Amino acid sequence: MKKALALASGTLAALALPLISFAAINNVSDAGSFIINIINNVIVPVLFAVAFIVFLWGAFQTFILGAQSDDVKQKGKNHMLWGLIGFFVMVSVWGLVNILTGTISFGNNTGPTGGTPRAGVQVGG
């Protein structure tokens, strides 16, 4: 099992290498945007999928396999609980990352321009 995990992580790193080499990071803002985009578009969906599979496996164990065995039913309930905890943690972390992105505004070059804002009403000529 450990060999399979090591092989899978090595393969994933090898597949992600072209993404890193073609990123064209020129400054710190681009690096921050790149990291945030990788987190939001690659890592988070994969983790949500894993948590969902764990939850479904727990439901399968609880309601199908555990119909006759209390031990299997308890293991299934534990899987469902850990799947829900995983969802909660990921939604929380994802929210914090999005708050950080909005606060620091990585890659947001379209900020306010033109000096003092105007109300649209001319006063005094």
C-alpha positions in Angstrom: 0.0 0.0 0.0 2.8 2.4 0.9 4.6 1.6 -2.4 1.4 2.4 -4.3 1.0 5.7 -2.5 4.6 6.6 -3.2 4.2 5.7 -6.9 1.0 7.7 -7.2 2.4 10.8 -5.6 5.5 10.6 -7.7 3.4 10.2 -10.9 1.2 13.1 -9.8 4.3 15.3 -9.3 5.7 14.3 -12.7 2.4 15.2 -14.4 2.3 18.6 -12.6 5.8 19.5 -13.6 4.8 21.0 -17.0 2.2 23.2 -15.3 5.0 24.7 -13.1 7.5 25.1 -16.0 4.9 26.9 -18.3 3.6 29.1 -15.5 5.8 32.1 -16.5 6.0 33.6 -13.0 7.6 37.1 -13.3 7.0 38.6 -9.8 5.6 37.9 -6.4 2.0 38.7 -7.4 2.2 36.2 -10.2 3.6 33.6 -7.9 0.8 34.2 -5.4 -1.8 34.0 -8.1 -0.3 30.8 -9.4 -0.4 29.2 -6.0 -3.9 30.3 -5.3 -5.1 29.1 -8.7 -3.5 25.7 -8.1 -5.1 25.4 -4.7 -8.6 26.5 -6.0 -8.6 24.6 -9.3 -6.6 21.4 -8.6 -6.1 20.5 -5.0 -9.6 21.6 -3.6 -11.7 19.6 -6.1 -9.5 16.5 -5.6 -9.9 16.7 -1.8 -13.7 17.3 -2.1 -13.9 14.2 -4.3 -11.9 12.1 -1.8 -14.1 13.3 1.1 -17.2 12.5 -0.9 -15.9 9.0 -1.7 -15.1 8.4 2.0 -18.6 9.6 2.9 -20.2 7.3 0.2 -18.1 4.4 1.3 -19.3 5.0 4.9 -22.9 5.1 3.8 -22.4 1.9 1.8 -20.8 0.2 4.9 -23.6 1.4 7.2 -26.7 0.7 5.2 -25.6 -2.2 2.9 -22.7 -4.1 4.4 -23.6 -3.4 8.0 -27.2 -4.6 7.8 -26.4 -7.6 9.9 -23.2 -6.6 11.8 -23.0 -3.8 14.3 -19.2 -3.6 14.0 -19.3 -2.9 10.3 -22.1 -0.5 10.8 -20.0 1.4 13.4 -17.1 1.6 11.0 -19.4 2.9 8.3 -20.7 5.6 10.6 -17.1 6.6 11.5 -16.3 6.9 7.8 -19.4 9.1 7.2 -18.4 11.3 10.2 -14.8 11.7 8.9 -16.1 12.5 5.5 -18.4 15.3 6.9 -15.5 16.6 9.0 -13.3 16.7 5.9 -16.0 18.6 4.0 -16.3 21.1 6.9 -12.5 21.6 7.1 -12.1 22.0 3.4 -14.9 24.6 3.1 -13.4 26.5 6.0 -9.9 26.5 4.5 -11.2 27.3 1.1 -13.1 30.3 2.5 -10.0 31.5 4.3 -8.0 31.2 1.1 -10.6 33.2 -0.8 -10.7 35.9 2.0 -6.9 36.1 1.7 -7.1 36.4 -2.1 -9.6 39.2 -1.8 -7.7 41.0 0.9 -4.2 40.9 -0.7 -5.7 40.9 -4.2 -3.1 38.8 -6.0 -3.2 39.5 -9.7 -5.9 42.2 -9.4 -4.4 45.0 -11.5 -7.8 46.7 -12.1 -8.0 48.5 -8.8 -9.3 52.0 -8.3 -7.7 54.6 -10.5 -8.2 58.3 -11.2 -7.7 59.9 -7.7 -10.6 61.0 -5.6 -14.0 59.5 -6.3 -16.7 61.8 -7.4 -20.4 61.8 -6.6 -21.5 62.9 -10.0 -23.0 66.2 -8.8 -21.3 69.4 -9.7 -21.1 72.0 -7.0 -20.3 75.6 -7.7 -19.8 75.8 -11.4 
